[in-house]
Amino acid sequence: MRLCYQVATPDVAVSDDVTAYQGPLAESFRALAELGYDGVEFMTLNPSVLSVEEIKRLEEAYGLKVVLVCTGEIFGQLGLSYTDPDTERRAEALRRTKEIIDFAAALNAKINIGRIRGQYRRELTKEETEAYAVEAFRTIADYAAPKGVDIALESVTIMQTNFINTLAEAAAMVDRVDRSNFRLMMDVFHLNLEEKDIFAAIRRYSDYNIHVHLADNNRRYPGHCGLDFEKILRTFHETGYDGAFTTEIYQIPDMKGAARGAAEHLRPILRRVYGET
């Protein structure tokens, strides 16, 4: 089990809306290590401009493992997706995803699939959209498999996309894609909005789950608002989940304040639930 924090690599555009620690990687790693984190999840856009050797040096120096690399900024900054009606834009989304897979493979990390999957659009039928998605998911899973990279499909609230909003929909897509390295991940913020019973949903789809995002119900650091993280983390533990928990949160009041708030709330709970020091 690792408590992790999302970190934006320097190629990601600086923004107040980014749910990650921003700045030079060495400074981010140092700050998070001082706060007691065990790992990081990268938000990246152009991994080819990053030095894998330098990142490995930072991992070793600060004891922080890169556990997963996000693909979201391919959509967030470039608007590319697997279900775009334009053939060339779909191909570019896949090309960029393969770059991230190569980067993740070098770091022995997973990748996730969130907004890059795209949406249902008027230009395409529901069946066409789903067919494009399945084709893309199989393509990237087959590319990632020999590199040892697992892919985590994220269910995302209807407020951000109209395609794959619930764990039931994500699990059905995982079954349809039918690749052993293509699974799902659970983001507690999205589950709280889309699932009738978050705890029942975690239990029901636990066999599919390979990664977890944590945020309170206002997308601020856990403990800031109303979610019961003791019960949430205990539910994950009872299902046998022992992977990474990454905070994906607004950097409010600032980066260090958000990271400190999350760590101070979550670490004691994790000690009680998982017995970690």
C-alpha positions in Angstrom: 0.0 0.0 0.0 1.3 3.5 -0.9 0.0 6.9 -0.2 0.7 9.0 -3.3 0.2 12.5 -4.6 -0.3 13.7 -8.1 2.6 15.6 -9.7 2.5 17.6 -12.9 5.6 17.2 -15.0 7.1 20.5 -16.3 5.7 20.0 -19.8 2.1 20.4 -18.5 0.8 24.0 -18.7 0.7 25.7 -15.3 -2.9 26.3 -14.2 -4.8 26.9 -11.0 -7.2 24.2 -12.0 -4.5 21.5 -12.2 -5.1 18.8 -9.5 -1.4 18.2 -9.0 1.8 19.5 -7.4 3.4 21.8 -10.0 7.0 23.1 -10.5 10.4 21.5 -10.9 10.3 17.8 -10.3 13.1 17.9 -7.7 11.2 20.4 -5.6 7.9 18.4 -5.9 9.6 15.2 -4.9 11.4 16.9 -2.0 8.2 18.6 -0.6 6.1 15.4 -0.8 8.8 13.2 0.8 9.0 15.7 3.7 5.3 15.4 4.1 5.5 11.6 4.4 4.2 10.4 1.0 5.3 7.1 -0.5 4.9 7.7 -4.2 3.7 10.0 -6.9 1.3 9.8 -9.9 2.5 11.8 -12.9 0.3 14.1 -15.0 2.2 14.5 -18.2 1.7 15.6 -21.8 5.0 15.2 -23.7 7.0 12.5 -21.9 9.7 12.4 -24.6 11.1 15.7 -23.2 11.6 14.2 -19.8 14.6 12.4 -18.5 13.7 8.9 -17.3 17.2 8.6 -15.6 16.7 11.8 -13.7 13.2 10.7 -12.6 14.7 7.4 -11.4 17.4 9.3 -9.5 14.6 11.4 -7.8 12.7 8.2 -6.9 15.8 6.8 -5.2 16.8 10.0 -3.5 13.4 10.7 -2.0 12.0 7.2 -1.7 9.0 8.0 -3.9 7.8 5.5 -6.5 6.1 6.7 -9.7 3.0 4.4 -9.6 1.0 5.6 -12.5 1.1 8.1 -15.4 -2.1 9.9 -16.5 -3.2 10.6 -20.0 -5.8 13.2 -19.3 -3.9 16.2 -20.6 -3.9 14.8 -24.1 -7.5 15.6 -24.0 -7.4 18.5 -21.5 -4.8 20.6 -23.4 -5.0 19.2 -26.9 -8.7 18.0 -27.1 -7.7 14.7 -28.6 -9.6 11.5 -27.9 -10.1 7.9 -29.1 -13.7 8.6 -30.2 -13.2 11.8 -32.2 -15.0 11.7 -35.6 -11.8 12.7 -37.3 -9.5 9.8 -38.2 -6.3 11.8 -37.9 -7.2 13.1 -34.5 -8.0 9.6 -33.3 -4.7 8.4 -34.6 -2.8 11.2 -32.8 -4.5 10.4 -29.5 -3.3 6.8 -29.9 0.2 7.9 -30.9 0.5 10.1 -27.8 -0.9 7.3 -25.6 1.8 5.0 -26.9 4.5 7.5 -25.9 3.1 7.6 -22.4 3.0 3.8 -22.3 6.7 3.7 -23.3 7.4 6.3 -20.5 5.4 4.3 -18.0 7.2 1.1 -18.9 10.6 2.7 -18.3 9.3 3.6 -14.8 7.5 0.3 -14.1 4.2 2.2 -13.7 0.6 1.9 -14.9 -1.3 4.3 -17.0 -4.9 5.5 -16.7 -7.6 6.3 -19.2 -9.9 9.1 -18.2 -11.1 11.9 -20.4 -9.0 10.8 -23.4 -11.7 8.1 -24.2 -13.9 10.9 -25.5 -17.7 11.3 -25.5 -20.9 10.4 -27.3 -21.3 13.1 -30.0 -24.0 14.0 -32.5 -21.7 13.2 -35.4 -21.5 9.5 -34.5 -24.0 6.9 -33.4 -23.7 5.3 -29.9 -22.5 2.1 -31.6 -19.8 3.9 -33.6 -18.5 5.7 -30.6 -18.3 2.5 -28.6 -16.7 0.6 -31.5 -14.0 3.3 -31.8 -13.4 3.1 -28.1 -13.1 -0.7 -28.0 -10.7 -0.6 -31.0 -8.5 2.0 -29.3 -8.6 0.2 -25.9 -7.5 -3.1 -27.5 -4.8 -1.3 -29.5 -3.2 0.3 -26.5 -3.6 -2.8 -24.3 -1.9 -5.0 -26.9 0.9 -2.4 -27.2 1.3 -2.1 -23.5 1.2 -5.9 -22.6 4.7 -6.9 -23.8 6.0 -3.8 -22.0 4.5 -4.9 -18.7 2.2 -1.9 -18.4 -1.3 -2.2 -17.0 -4.1 0.2 -18.1 -6.7 1.5 -15.6 -10.0 2.7 -17.1 -11.6 5.4 -14.9 -15.3 5.9 -14.5 -15.9 9.7 -14.7 -18.9 11.8 -13.6 -21.5 12.9 -16.1 -20.4 16.4 -15.4 -17.2 15.8 -17.2 -18.2 13.3 -19.9 -21.3 11.4 -21.0 -19.3 8.1 -21.7 -18.6 5.5 -19.0 -19.8 7.3 -15.9 -20.4 4.4 -13.5 -18.3 1.4 -12.4 -20.9 -0.9 -14.0 -20.3 0.8 -17.3 -16.5 0.7 -16.9 -16.6 -3.0 -15.9 -18.8 -3.8 -18.9 -16.2 -2.1 -21.1 -13.4 -4.0 -19.5 -15.2 -7.2 -20.2 -15.8 -6.2 -23.8 -12.2 -5.2 -24.4 -11.1 -8.6 -23.0 -7.5 -7.9 -22.3 -5.8 -9.1 -19.1 -3.9 -5.8 -18.7 -6.9 -3.6 -19.2 -8.8 -3.1 -15.9 -10.5 -0.2 -14.1 -9.6 2.3 -11.4 -11.8 3.9 -8.8 -11.9 7.6 -8.2 -13.8 8.3 -4.9 -14.9 11.8 -6.0 -16.6 10.3 -9.1 -18.0 7.3 -7.3 -19.6 9.7 -4.7 -21.4 11.5 -7.6 -22.4 8.5 -9.7 -22.9 5.4 -7.5 -26.1 4.9 -5.4 -24.0 3.2 -2.7 -20.3 3.9 -2.9 -19.3 1.1 -0.5 -21.4 -1.5 -2.3 -19.9 -0.4 -5.6 -16.4 -0.7 -4.3 -17.1 -4.2 -3.1 -19.0 -5.3 -6.2 -16.3 -4.3 -8.7 -13.2 -4.9 -6.5 -11.9 -7.7 -8.7 -11.5 -5.2 -11.6 -9.8 -2.5 -9.6 -6.0 -1.7 -9.9 -5.7 1.9 -8.7 -7.6 4.4 -6.5 -7.9 8.2 -6.5 -8.9 10.0 -3.3 -10.6 13.4 -2.9 -13.3 14.8 -0.7 -16.7 15.5 -2.1 -15.7 19.1 -3.0 -12.5 17.9 -4.8 -10.4 19.3 -2.0 -8.1 17.3 0.2 -9.6 14.4 2.2 -10.9 15.5 5.5 -11.8 19.0 4.3 -15.5 18.2 3.7 -17.9 15.3 4.2 -16.7 11.9 3.0 -16.0 9.2 5.5 -12.5 8.1 4.6 -12.1 5.7 7.5 -15.1 3.8 6.1 -13.9 4.2 2.5 -10.4 2.9 3.2 -11.6 0.1 5.4 -13.9 -1.0 2.6 -11.0 -1.1 0.1 -8.9 -3.0 2.7 -11.7 -5.5 3.2 -11.9 -6.2 -0.5 -8.2 -7.1 -0.5 -7.0 -3.9 -2.3 -3.4 -3.2 -1.3 -2.3 -0.9 -4.1 -1.7 2.9 -4.4 -4.0 5.6 -3.1 -3.4 8.8 -4.9 -4.8 12.1 -3.9 -6.2 14.0 -7.0 -7.3 17.3 -5.5 -7.5 21.1 -6.0 -4.3 22.8 -4.8 -6.2 24.9 -2.2 -5.1 26.8 -0.1 -1.9 26.1 -2.0 0.1 23.1 -3.0 1.9 22.5 0.2 -1.3 23.2 2.3 -3.3 20.7 0.2 -0.7 18.0 0.3 -0.2 18.5 4.1 -4.0 18.5 4.7 -4.4 15.2 2.8 -1.4 13.5 4.5 -2.5 14.6 8.0 -6.0 13.2 7.5 -5.2 10.0 5.6 -2.0 8.7 7.2 -3.5 8.0 10.7 -6.5 6.3 9.0 -4.1 4.1 6.9 -2.2 3.2 10.0 -5.4 2.0 11.7 -6.8 0.2 8.6 -3.6 -1.2 7.0 -1.3 -1.2 10.0 1.3 0.9 8.1 3.8 3.0 9.9 
